[in-house]
Amino acid sequence: MTTSTRKPGAMSELRRRRVRLEISREAARLFWEQGVAATSGEQIAASVGLSVRTLWRHFRTKESCAEPIVARSAEWFVTALHRWPPELSIEDHLAATRAELRRTPEELADDLAGVRMMVLGDTEPALRSAWLMTCDHVEKELAAVIADRLGRPADDVEVRTHAAAAGGAMRVLNESLGPAVLAGEDLTGIPDPFQSMARVVRVATSGAVGDPVDS
């Protein structure tokens, strides 16, 4: 009889990520509803049925509880980048990604929470760090994708420069759209965000990245 095996700690790591995300969801809700200053670690812990001691095992400060929900909002873009086939332009790839994208209500709620924390970060420096950490992660992922498409190492200066420019432009785009989304403004006049992201990458890299490449 054969038995399945798994790496030691694999399930515990999965459980840890789930707990961190659940804490982050509740922290983001409390921060948005009552403000960061009025929210305590005790409140966050109680909202997910954990002890304060357990909360501090997962997060170093109450503000850092926002990090997983903010990072989650960028996961789809990072995933899309790594699935970008060489034979497609970035516009065609992101258009196809949009057609294939099926966001669950939970994912949409997480996206909204991430946008709220990004916007709240304008007046809360400790929350701002969570958003900037996510932007830094996206920049590193961009560097890996750009390096692959240009056939250069990820630490190549030109690759890193392209990634920094594209990552910075993506940050500006998100920060520009975020307040409008939360205000419930009519976004029909705003260009397709997927195509806006494609254009940002192409323009920020001066056209070096965006076209199909030879395999």
C-alpha positions in Angstrom: 0.0 0.0 0.0 1.3 3.4 -0.9 0.9 6.5 1.3 1.0 10.1 0.2 3.8 12.2 1.6 4.2 15.9 2.0 6.9 18.2 3.1 7.1 18.8 6.8 5.3 22.0 7.7 3.6 22.3 4.3 0.1 22.4 5.7 1.1 24.6 8.6 2.5 27.1 6.2 -0.8 27.0 4.2 -2.7 27.5 7.4 -0.4 30.3 8.4 -1.1 32.2 5.2 -4.9 31.7 5.6 -4.8 33.0 9.1 -2.7 36.0 8.1 -5.1 36.9 5.3 -8.1 36.6 7.6 -6.5 38.9 10.1 -5.6 41.3 7.3 -9.2 41.4 6.1 -10.5 42.3 9.5 -7.7 44.8 10.2 -8.5 46.5 6.9 -12.2 46.7 7.7 -11.5 48.2 11.1 -9.0 50.6 9.8 -11.4 51.8 7.1 -14.5 52.0 9.4 -13.0 53.6 12.5 -9.5 54.8 11.6 -6.1 53.4 12.4 -5.6 55.3 15.7 -8.9 54.1 17.0 -8.2 50.5 16.2 -6.2 48.4 18.6 -4.4 45.0 18.3 -6.9 43.7 20.8 -9.8 44.6 18.5 -8.3 43.0 15.5 -7.5 39.8 17.4 -11.1 39.7 18.8 -12.6 40.2 15.4 -11.0 36.9 14.1 -11.4 35.0 17.4 -7.7 35.0 18.2 -5.7 35.9 21.3 -3.6 39.1 21.1 -0.5 36.9 21.7 -1.3 34.9 18.6 -1.9 38.1 16.6 1.6 39.4 17.5 3.1 36.0 16.4 1.8 36.8 12.9 2.4 40.6 12.7 4.9 42.9 14.2 2.6 45.9 14.5 -1.1 46.5 14.1 -0.5 48.5 10.9 1.5 45.6 9.4 -1.7 43.6 9.5 -2.7 45.4 6.3 0.2 44.0 4.3 -1.4 40.6 3.1 -4.6 42.3 1.8 -2.6 45.0 0.0 -0.3 42.4 -1.5 -3.2 40.2 -2.6 -4.6 43.0 -4.8 -1.5 42.8 -7.0 -1.4 39.0 -7.3 -3.4 38.8 -10.5 -1.1 41.2 -12.3 2.1 39.4 -11.2 0.5 36.1 -12.3 -0.5 37.6 -15.7 3.1 38.9 -16.2 4.6 35.4 -15.7 2.0 33.9 -18.1 2.8 36.4 -20.9 3.7 34.3 -24.0 6.5 35.5 -26.3 4.3 35.5 -29.4 1.8 38.1 -27.9 2.1 41.8 -27.4 1.3 43.0 -23.9 -1.9 44.6 -25.1 -3.1 41.3 -26.6 -2.0 39.3 -23.6 -3.8 41.5 -21.0 -6.9 41.6 -23.2 -6.9 37.8 -23.2 -6.2 37.8 -19.5 -9.2 40.0 -18.9 -11.4 37.7 -21.0 -10.2 34.7 -18.9 -10.3 36.4 -15.6 -13.2 35.3 -13.3 -13.0 37.1 -10.0 -15.0 35.6 -7.2 -16.9 37.9 -4.8 -14.3 37.2 -2.1 -11.5 38.3 -4.5 -13.4 41.4 -5.5 -13.9 42.3 -1.8 -10.2 41.8 -1.2 -9.4 44.0 -4.1 -11.6 46.7 -2.7 -10.0 46.4 0.7 -6.6 46.7 -0.9 -7.6 49.9 -2.7 -8.9 51.3 0.6 -5.7 50.7 2.3 -3.7 52.2 -0.5 -5.9 55.4 -0.3 -5.8 55.4 3.5 -2.0 55.3 3.2 -2.0 58.8 1.9 -2.7 60.0 5.5 -1.3 57.0 7.4 2.5 56.5 6.8 2.5 53.1 8.5 -0.1 51.8 6.1 1.7 53.5 3.2 4.6 51.2 3.8 2.4 48.2 3.0 1.5 49.6 -0.4 5.1 50.5 -1.2 6.2 47.0 -0.3 3.7 45.7 -2.8 5.0 48.1 -5.4 8.5 46.9 -4.7 7.4 43.3 -5.2 5.7 44.1 -8.5 8.9 45.9 -9.7 11.0 42.7 -8.9 8.5 40.6 -10.9 8.6 43.0 -13.7 12.4 42.8 -13.8 12.2 39.0 -14.1 9.7 39.2 -17.0 11.6 42.0 -18.8 14.9 40.1 -18.4 13.3 37.0 -20.0 11.8 38.9 -22.9 15.1 40.8 -23.6 17.3 37.8 -23.1 19.3 39.5 -20.3 20.0 38.8 -16.7 17.5 40.1 -14.1 20.3 42.2 -12.5 21.2 43.9 -15.8 21.2 47.7 -15.3 19.0 48.4 -18.3 16.5 45.6 -17.2 16.4 47.1 -13.7 15.9 50.6 -15.1 13.0 49.4 -17.3 11.4 47.6 -14.3 11.8 50.6 -12.0 10.2 52.9 -14.6 7.3 50.6 -15.4 6.8 49.8 -11.7 6.7 53.5 -10.8 4.3 54.2 -13.6 2.0 51.4 -12.4 2.0 52.8 -8.9 1.0 56.2 -10.2 -1.8 54.6 -12.3 -3.2 52.7 -9.4 -3.0 55.7 -7.1 -4.8 57.8 -9.7 -7.7 55.4 -10.1 -8.1 54.3 -6.5 -9.8 57.4 -5.1 -12.2 57.4 -8.1 -13.1 53.8 -7.5 -13.9 54.4 -3.8 -15.9 57.6 -4.6 -18.1 55.5 -6.8 -17.5 57.8 -9.8 -18.6 57.0 -13.3 -15.5 55.2 -14.7 -17.0 54.7 -18.1 -14.9 57.5 -19.5 -11.7 56.1 -18.1 -9.7 53.9 -20.5 -9.8 50.2 -20.0 -7.5 49.6 -17.0 -6.0 46.5 -18.5 -5.0 48.5 -21.6 -3.9 51.4 -19.5 -1.5 49.0 -17.7 -0.2 47.7 -21.0 0.4 51.2 -22.2 2.2 52.1 -19.0 4.6 49.2 -19.4 5.3 50.1 -23.1 5.7 53.8 -22.6 7.7 53.5 -19.4 10.2 51.3 -21.1 10.3 53.5 -24.2 8.9 50.7 -26.3 11.7 48.2 -25.3 9.1 46.0 -23.8 5.6 45.3 -25.1 6.0 43.8 -28.6 6.0 40.0 -29.3 9.5 38.5 -29.2 11.1 35.7 -31.1 11.0 32.4 -29.2 
